[in-house]
Amino acid sequence: MILEQINKANVQAFKEKNTLVKDIISIIKSKAKLLEVEKRTKGEQITDADMASLIQKLIKELAEAQENYKKVNNVAEIETIEKQIEFCKTFLPKTLSKEEIKNIILSLDDKTVPFVMKHFKTNFAGAVDMREVQEVLKSI
């Protein structure tokens, strides 16, 4: 489970006194705790798909912050954020290529947009960019 990997990485970062990793793990864990509370009120458990989605959103937030630092030419912060983004990506499942997405779509009986999107969202959450699925589906 992704959350377990994050906890192990947190312990490792504390042993190595790696503040860069500790900082980003702290952010991930606090966001995960909020998500866990939200899920618990609905009687649900946090899943790997939820964690993958959370990490993808965090990566987008970091990329936006990085763009702002590029505007003011703050090289140190740009490099720090780049390292944090790369670290976050280690927890994400392998993403499917366009060819793999196309093969999955072709193997489905129903190729309507709602069915295909629902199929990918339930079976490949975190392992695929839904915009890419939509693009591949339109090209078929």
N, C-alpha and C positions, 0 to 999 in steps of 0.2 A: 504494500500500500504506500502511496506517495507520502502520506503524513508520517509514516514510520521512517521512511528514507530521510525526510526533513529532520526528524528528531535525531537520527544517527549523525547526520551532517552537522547539526547544532552541537552535539557532544564533541565531535571531532574539531569543530571550529574553536570551541572553548579550550580544548587541549592544546591546540596550535596557537591560541591567542590571535586568531584571524578576525579582526574587527570588521572587515569588509563583509565577510560571510555572515558573521553574527548579526550584523545590522539588517541584512536582507532577510535572513531567516526570522528575525524578530518581526519584521513586517508581515511576512507570509503567515507566521503563527498567529499573529493578532487578527489578521483577516480571516484565517481559518476558524479561530475561536468565535468570531462574530457569525460566521456562516453556520457553525455548529449549533449555536444558540438558536438561530433562525430555523434551522432544520428540526431541532428538538421540539420547538413549539408546534411543529406540524407532525410530530411523531415519526420523523425520518432520521436516518443516519447519514453522515457525510460520506460521500463515495469518492473514488479516484477520479471519476468524471467531473465531480464538483471541484476537486482540488486542481485538476488540469485546467478547468475553466478559470478558476481563481488566479492561477499562476499566469495564464495567458493574458488576463486583464491587467495583472501587475506588470507584465512585460510591456504592454502597450502604454501604461502610465509612465514607466521608466523611459521608454522611447520618446514620449512627449517631453518629459523633463530634459532628456538629453538634447532634443532639438532646441529647447530654450537656452541651454548652456552653450550650444553651438552659435546661437545668435550673439551672445556676449563674449564668445571666444574664450570660455573657461575650460581649458584643455584638461586640467586635473579632474574636474567633475565629469567631463565627457568620458574619460578613461575609466573612472570609478563606476559610472553607470553601465558602461559597456561590459565590464567584468561582472557586475551584478546581473545583467541580462543573460550573459553566458551561463552563469551559475544557475539561474532560474530555469533555463532551457534543459538542464541536465535532469530535471524532475519530470519533464513532459514526455509522454510516450512518443515513439517514432511516428512522424507524420507520413501519411500516405501520399504517394506521388500522383500526378494527374493520370498517368497510365493505370495505376492501381485503382483509382477512383472510377475510371472509365470501365475497367473490367468488372468491378463490383456492380455498377449500374447495369451493364449489359447482362449480368447474370440474374438480375431481378425480373420477376414476372410482370410486375406493374411498374411502368417507367414514368408515371405521372409525377409532376413536381412535388405535390404534398407527400406522396408515399415515399419517394426517394429521399427527400429532406428528413422525414421522420425516421426512416431506416438508418441514415447516417448519424442523426442526432442520438438515437438510442444505442446503436451498436458501435459507433466510432467516435464518441464524444472525446474531445481532446486530442484525437489522432488525426483530425482532418479540419481544414478551414472550410466552413460552410459556404463561403463565397466561391471557393474553388470548385466545390461540388456543383454549385449552381452553374458556373461557367462551363464545366465539362458536360453537364446535363443539357445545356442549351446547344452545345456543339454536336450533340449526337442526333 
